[in-house]
Amino acid sequence: MKRPVSRRDFLKVAGVGLGALAFRPFNYEALYQPKRLPQFPASEIIGRMTGLTDIRSRPSNNDLVGVPVGKLYDDNLIEWHREVVGEAIGLTNQKYLEVPGGYVWSSRVQPTRNLPNTPITEVPAGKPGFWVEVTVPYVDLTLEGAPASPWIQSLIQYQFPPRVYYGQVIWIDQIRQNNGFVEYRWNESPGHGYGFGDIYWLDGAGVKVLTEEEVAPISPNVDPAEKKIVANLTYQTLSCFEGNNEVFFCRISSGAIFDYQGNPTDSYSTPVGDLNTHWKIISLNMSGGGSAAGYSTPAVPWDTVISGEGIAIHGAFWHNDFGERRSHGCINVTPENAKWIFRWTTPYITLAQCEQRMTWPDHGTVVTVKELKA
């Protein structure tokens, strides 16, 4: 995921579409004001829009069949109820969601839940901080100090509120209660996720404190040599094997074959061959390019690096487009699937440990990435 992208394209990478921004009032001073969790829809599954999306009269992207009748914008929330199989021409996912007035293509909607938490009031004794996972559709952030990362600078430029989203994992190092509710301090320091050093406060009710049990190894008694991952780029699938037994399967989004202008490209290709897990880290700021042209996506969760310094199997919270090629070379999966893979693969990582790197010839789980040729 380390390739140059313009700031405008960065917003697309991070899940922010420019079409919505003109409709959102923005107050720079609000960046520094405490924010409580909003009232989320009363639905078991809540859909969060990940980009400007047409509402269509019928579940089809054919304008002659499914006429656009409205729009939903970034971070609009919908109740996730009836799903239907429709017609998405040229695409793998054919599932649409029924919304008031029509249908939206489900690949543009992240499925989330509203699972608020009771915050702790002190950092655990003897610890420098703790890891938390976002368990609500989003949590608004309060900035402390001057903005540093390309991510927050771009959001300010395009007048979009900074947030963390369902499934992200962040490092908390302080707790305060001086605003009438418990706030956690997210320290995006270089030591915890290789960030730019930005500091944010957030409502502690929106995140769950992770425990070692939740990241404990899966199938630790299986010989690590018997574990293997096979990623099929042609079919956009990933399978985990213990010996000859497939124990896990999911859809992926691997490297894009077109750039953001629609031009064919090999720049984003996912490497093929027998790779291996050689660096694992709980959460990572994935960045590329320079200060004038680049991207920075913070708190990408459950990173299992399989090639170079940044090609990883990791959670993607900025889309639900699994089954389609769209990444910068990484293998995108849902945060839930990334967490399972992270726990199952070697080397095993604890919360206290945070990350581990291995150097050849030492390596973790073998990952075979293949492309079927016609």
C-alpha positions as CSV (number, residue, x, y, z in Angstrom):
1,M,0.0,0.0,0.0
2,K,3.0,2.3,-0.4
3,R,2.5,4.0,-3.7
4,P,1.9,7.7,-4.5
5,V,-1.6,8.9,-4.7
6,S,-2.9,12.5,-4.9
7,R,-4.7,14.1,-2.0
8,R,-7.9,14.0,-3.9
9,D,-7.4,10.3,-4.4
10,F,-6.4,9.9,-0.8
11,L,-9.9,10.8,0.2
12,K,-11.2,8.0,-2.0
13,V,-8.8,5.6,-0.4
14,A,-9.8,6.6,3.1
15,G,-13.5,6.2,2.3
16,V,-14.4,9.9,1.8
17,G,-16.0,10.8,-1.5
18,L,-15.8,14.5,-2.6
19,G,-19.4,14.5,-3.7
20,A,-20.7,14.8,-0.2
21,L,-18.5,17.6,1.1
22,A,-20.4,20.5,-0.3
23,F,-23.4,19.4,1.7
24,R,-21.7,19.3,5.1
25,P,-21.3,22.4,7.3
26,F,-17.8,22.5,8.8
27,N,-16.5,24.4,11.8
28,Y,-12.7,24.4,12.3
29,E,-13.1,25.3,16.0
30,A,-15.3,22.2,16.4
31,L,-12.1,20.1,15.8
32,Y,-11.1,21.0,19.4
33,Q,-14.4,20.6,21.1
34,P,-15.5,17.4,23.0
35,K,-18.0,15.2,21.2
36,R,-20.4,12.6,22.6
37,L,-21.6,9.6,20.6
38,P,-24.5,10.5,18.3
39,Q,-27.8,8.7,18.3
40,F,-27.4,5.8,15.9
41,P,-30.3,4.0,14.1
42,A,-32.1,1.3,16.1
43,S,-31.1,-1.7,13.9
44,E,-29.1,-4.8,14.6
45,I,-26.9,-4.1,11.6
46,I,-26.4,-0.5,10.6
47,G,-25.1,0.4,7.1
48,R,-22.6,3.2,6.9
49,M,-22.2,4.7,3.4
50,T,-18.6,4.7,2.3
51,G,-19.0,7.0,-0.6
52,L,-21.5,9.0,-2.7
53,T,-24.1,6.4,-3.8
54,D,-27.1,6.5,-6.0
55,I,-30.5,5.3,-4.6
56,R,-32.1,3.5,-7.6
57,S,-35.7,2.7,-8.3
58,R,-34.8,-0.9,-8.8
59,P,-31.8,-3.0,-7.8
60,S,-29.8,-2.5,-11.0
61,N,-27.0,-0.2,-12.1
62,N,-28.5,-0.2,-15.6
63,D,-30.0,3.4,-15.9
64,L,-32.7,2.0,-18.2
65,V,-33.9,-0.4,-15.4
66,G,-32.8,1.2,-12.1
67,V,-33.3,4.9,-12.5
68,P,-31.4,7.1,-9.9
69,V,-34.0,8.6,-7.6
70,G,-31.8,10.0,-4.9
71,K,-28.3,10.0,-3.3
72,L,-26.7,8.9,0.0
73,Y,-23.5,10.6,1.2
74,D,-20.4,9.5,3.1
75,D,-21.2,8.4,6.6
76,N,-25.0,8.5,6.1
77,L,-26.4,5.6,8.2
78,I,-29.2,3.3,7.1
79,E,-31.0,0.4,8.8
80,W,-29.7,-2.8,7.2
81,H,-32.9,-4.9,6.6
82,R,-34.0,-6.5,3.4
83,E,-31.3,-7.7,1.0
84,V,-32.1,-8.6,-2.6
85,V,-30.2,-10.0,-5.5
86,G,-30.2,-7.5,-8.3
87,E,-28.2,-6.6,-11.4
88,A,-24.7,-5.0,-11.0
89,I,-23.4,-5.2,-14.6
90,G,-19.7,-6.0,-14.8
91,L,-19.3,-6.5,-11.0
92,T,-19.1,-9.5,-8.8
93,N,-21.4,-8.5,-6.0
94,Q,-25.0,-8.5,-7.1
95,K,-26.6,-7.8,-3.7
96,Y,-28.6,-4.6,-3.1
97,L,-30.1,-3.2,0.1
98,E,-33.6,-1.8,0.2
99,V,-33.8,1.7,1.6
100,P,-36.7,4.2,1.8
101,G,-37.4,5.1,-1.8
102,G,-35.3,2.5,-3.5
103,Y,-32.2,0.3,-3.5
104,V,-28.4,0.9,-2.9
105,W,-25.6,-1.4,-4.0
106,S,-24.3,-3.1,-0.9
107,S,-20.6,-2.8,-1.8
108,R,-20.9,0.9,-1.0
109,V,-22.2,0.2,2.5
110,Q,-20.1,-1.0,5.5
111,P,-22.1,-3.3,7.8
112,T,-21.6,-2.0,11.3
113,R,-23.2,-2.4,14.7
114,N,-24.0,-0.1,17.6
115,L,-22.4,-1.8,20.6
116,P,-21.6,1.0,23.2
117,N,-19.3,0.2,26.1
118,T,-18.9,1.2,29.7
119,P,-15.5,3.1,29.7
120,I,-12.8,2.4,32.2
121,T,-11.8,5.5,34.2
122,E,-8.1,4.8,34.7
123,V,-5.3,3.4,32.6
124,P,-4.6,-0.1,34.0
125,A,-1.9,0.1,36.7
126,G,1.6,-0.4,35.5
127,K,0.8,-0.1,31.8
128,P,1.6,2.7,29.4
129,G,-1.8,2.4,27.7
130,F,-4.1,-0.1,26.1
131,W,-5.6,-1.1,22.8
132,V,-9.3,-0.5,21.9
133,E,-11.5,-1.5,19.0
134,V,-14.3,0.7,17.6
135,T,-17.7,-1.0,18.2
136,V,-20.1,1.6,16.9
137,P,-20.5,3.0,13.3
138,Y,-18.2,5.9,14.0
139,V,-16.7,8.0,16.8
140,D,-16.0,11.7,16.3
141,L,-12.6,12.9,17.3
142,T,-11.4,16.0,19.2
143,L,-8.0,17.2,18.0
144,E,-5.3,18.2,20.5
145,G,-2.5,20.4,19.1
146,A,-1.7,21.2,15.5
147,P,-2.7,18.7,12.8
148,A,0.3,16.7,11.6
149,S,-0.7,13.8,9.3
150,P,-1.8,14.1,5.6
151,W,-5.0,12.4,6.7
152,I,-6.2,15.1,9.1
153,Q,-4.9,17.9,6.9
154,S,-6.8,16.5,3.9
155,L,-10.0,16.2,6.0
156,I,-9.6,19.8,7.1
157,Q,-9.0,20.9,3.5
158,Y,-12.1,19.2,2.3
159,Q,-14.2,20.1,5.4
160,F,-14.9,16.6,6.6
161,P,-15.0,15.7,10.3
162,P,-12.3,13.4,11.6
163,R,-13.6,10.1,12.8
164,V,-12.7,6.5,13.6
165,Y,-14.9,3.8,12.2
166,Y,-16.3,0.4,13.2
167,G,-13.5,-2.2,13.3
168,Q,-10.5,0.2,13.6
169,V,-8.1,-0.5,16.4
170,I,-6.3,2.4,18.2
171,W,-3.8,2.9,21.1
172,I,-5.1,4.8,24.2
173,D,-2.6,6.3,26.6
174,Q,-4.7,8.7,28.8
175,I,-8.2,9.0,30.2
176,R,-10.0,12.2,31.4
177,Q,-13.5,13.0,32.7
178,N,-13.5,16.8,32.6
179,N,-16.2,17.2,30.0
180,G,-19.0,15.4,31.8
181,F,-18.1,12.0,30.3
182,V,-15.2,9.7,30.0
183,E,-12.8,10.5,27.1
184,Y,-9.9,8.4,25.9
185,R,-6.8,9.9,24.3
186,W,-5.7,8.3,21.1
187,N,-2.0,8.7,20.6
188,E,-1.1,8.0,17.0
189,S,2.6,8.0,17.9
190,P,5.3,6.4,15.8
191,G,5.7,3.8,18.5
192,H,2.1,2.5,18.2
193,G,1.1,2.2,14.5
194,Y,3.9,4.2,12.9
195,G,1.7,7.3,12.7
196,F,2.5,11.0,12.5
197,G,2.1,11.8,16.2
198,D,-1.4,13.3,16.1
199,I,-3.3,13.3,19.4
200,Y,-7.1,13.0,19.6
201,W,-9.7,12.6,22.3
202,L,-12.9,10.5,21.8
203,D,-15.9,9.3,23.7
204,G,-14.8,6.1,25.5
205,A,-18.2,4.5,25.1
206,G,-17.5,4.0,21.4
207,V,-14.6,1.6,21.8
208,K,-14.1,-1.7,23.6
209,V,-10.9,-2.4,25.6
210,L,-9.3,-5.4,24.1
211,T,-8.1,-8.3,26.2
212,E,-5.4,-10.8,25.6
213,E,-8.1,-13.5,25.4
214,E,-9.6,-11.8,22.4
215,V,-6.3,-11.9,20.4
216,A,-5.3,-15.4,21.7
217,P,-3.9,-17.7,19.0
218,I,-6.4,-19.8,17.0
219,S,-5.4,-23.5,16.6
220,P,-2.1,-23.0,18.4
221,N,-1.7,-26.8,18.8
222,V,-1.6,-27.3,15.1
223,D,2.0,-27.6,13.7
224,P,2.7,-24.2,12.2
225,A,4.2,-26.0,9.1
226,E,0.7,-27.4,8.5
227,K,-0.9,-23.9,8.2
228,K,-1.1,-22.3,4.8
229,I,-3.0,-19.5,3.2
230,V,-4.1,-19.6,-0.5
231,A,-5.2,-16.3,-2.0
232,N,-6.8,-16.5,-5.5
233,L,-6.6,-13.2,-7.3
234,T,-8.8,-14.4,-10.2
235,Y,-11.7,-15.3,-8.0
236,Q,-10.8,-12.8,-5.2
237,T,-10.9,-15.4,-2.5
238,L,-8.7,-16.4,0.5
239,S,-8.7,-19.8,2.2
240,C,-6.8,-21.0,5.3
241,F,-5.7,-24.6,5.4
242,E,-4.6,-26.9,8.2
243,G,-3.0,-29.7,6.3
244,N,-5.6,-30.4,3.6
245,N,-8.5,-29.1,5.6
246,E,-9.9,-25.7,4.7
247,V,-10.7,-24.0,8.0
248,F,-11.5,-20.5,6.9
249,F,-12.8,-18.8,3.7
250,C,-13.5,-15.2,2.8
251,R,-13.8,-12.7,-0.1
252,I,-10.9,-10.3,-0.7
253,S,-10.1,-7.1,-2.6
254,S,-6.6,-7.3,-4.0
255,G,-4.6,-4.9,-6.2
256,A,-6.6,-2.8,-8.6
257,I,-6.1,-3.2,-12.4
258,F,-7.3,0.4,-13.1
259,D,-6.1,3.6,-11.5
260,Y,-8.5,6.3,-10.2
261,Q,-8.7,7.8,-13.7
262,G,-9.9,4.5,-15.2
263,N,-6.6,3.8,-16.9
264,P,-5.2,0.2,-16.9
265,T,-2.3,-0.1,-14.5
266,D,0.2,-2.6,-13.0
267,S,1.3,-0.2,-10.3
268,Y,-1.2,-1.6,-7.8
269,S,-0.7,-5.3,-8.6
270,T,-0.6,-7.8,-5.7
271,P,2.6,-9.9,-5.8
272,V,2.1,-13.6,-6.7
273,G,4.0,-16.6,-5.6
274,D,4.8,-18.3,-2.3
275,L,5.1,-15.5,0.2
276,N,5.1,-15.6,4.0
277,T,4.0,-13.7,7.1
278,H,7.2,-11.8,8.2
279,W,5.8,-8.8,10.0
280,K,2.6,-8.6,12.1
281,I,1.3,-5.5,13.8
282,I,-2.0,-4.9,15.5
283,S,-2.7,-1.5,13.9
284,L,-0.8,0.5,11.3
285,N,-0.9,3.9,9.6
286,M,-0.5,3.0,5.9
287,S,1.0,5.9,4.0
288,G,2.6,6.7,0.7
289,G,3.8,9.6,-1.4
290,G,5.0,13.0,-0.1
291,S,3.4,15.9,1.8
292,A,2.0,17.4,-1.4
293,A,0.8,14.2,-3.0
294,G,0.2,11.2,-0.9
295,Y,-2.1,9.4,1.3
296,S,-2.3,8.4,5.0
297,T,-4.9,6.0,6.3
298,P,-4.6,5.7,10.1
299,A,-5.4,2.7,12.3
300,V,-5.6,0.0,9.6
301,P,-6.3,-3.0,11.8
302,W,-4.8,-6.5,12.1
303,D,-2.0,-6.3,9.6
304,T,-0.3,-9.4,8.5
305,V,2.5,-8.3,6.1
306,I,3.4,-10.9,3.5
307,S,5.7,-8.9,1.1
308,G,8.1,-6.1,1.4
309,E,7.4,-3.4,4.0
310,G,3.7,-2.8,3.4
311,I,1.9,-5.5,1.3
312,A,-0.4,-7.0,3.9
313,I,-3.5,-8.9,4.6
314,H,-5.4,-6.3,6.6
315,G,-8.9,-5.1,7.6
316,A,-10.5,-2.5,5.3
317,F,-13.2,-0.3,6.9
318,W,-13.5,2.2,4.0
319,H,-15.4,-0.1,1.7
320,N,-17.5,-3.3,1.4
321,D,-16.3,-4.1,-2.1
322,F,-14.9,-7.6,-1.3
323,G,-14.8,-9.7,-4.4
324,E,-13.6,-6.8,-6.6
325,R,-10.0,-5.7,-7.2
326,R,-9.4,-2.2,-5.7
327,S,-6.4,-2.0,-3.4
328,H,-2.9,-0.6,-3.8
329,G,-1.5,-4.1,-3.7
330,C,-2.6,-5.3,-0.3
331,I,-5.2,-7.9,0.3
332,N,-8.2,-6.2,1.9
333,V,-10.6,-8.2,4.0
334,T,-13.2,-7.2,6.5
335,P,-11.8,-6.2,9.9
336,E,-13.5,-9.3,11.5
337,N,-11.8,-11.6,8.9
338,A,-8.5,-9.8,9.3
339,K,-8.6,-10.3,13.0
340,W,-9.2,-14.0,12.6
341,I,-6.3,-14.4,10.1
342,F,-4.1,-12.3,12.4
343,R,-4.8,-14.7,15.3
344,W,-4.4,-17.8,13.3
345,T,-1.1,-17.1,11.5
346,T,2.3,-17.2,13.0
347,P,4.2,-15.6,14.6
348,Y,1.5,-15.2,17.3
349,I,1.3,-11.7,18.7
350,T,0.1,-10.5,22.1
351,L,-1.5,-7.1,22.9
352,A,1.5,-6.3,25.1
353,Q,3.9,-7.3,22.3
354,C,2.0,-5.2,19.6
355,E,4.1,-6.4,16.7
356,Q,6.9,-8.7,15.6
357,R,9.2,-8.7,12.6
358,M,11.0,-11.8,11.3
359,T,14.0,-11.9,9.0
360,W,14.8,-14.6,6.4
361,P,15.2,-17.5,6.7
362,D,12.9,-17.3,9.7
363,H,9.3,-16.7,8.6
364,G,5.7,-17.3,9.6
365,T,2.8,-18.9,7.8
366,V,3.2,-19.5,4.1
367,V,0.9,-17.5,1.9
368,T,0.5,-18.7,-1.7
369,V,-0.9,-15.9,-3.9
370,K,-2.0,-17.1,-7.4
371,E,-3.5,-15.7,-10.5
372,L,-5.3,-18.2,-12.9
373,K,-4.5,-17.5,-16.5
374,A,-7.1,-18.0,-19.3
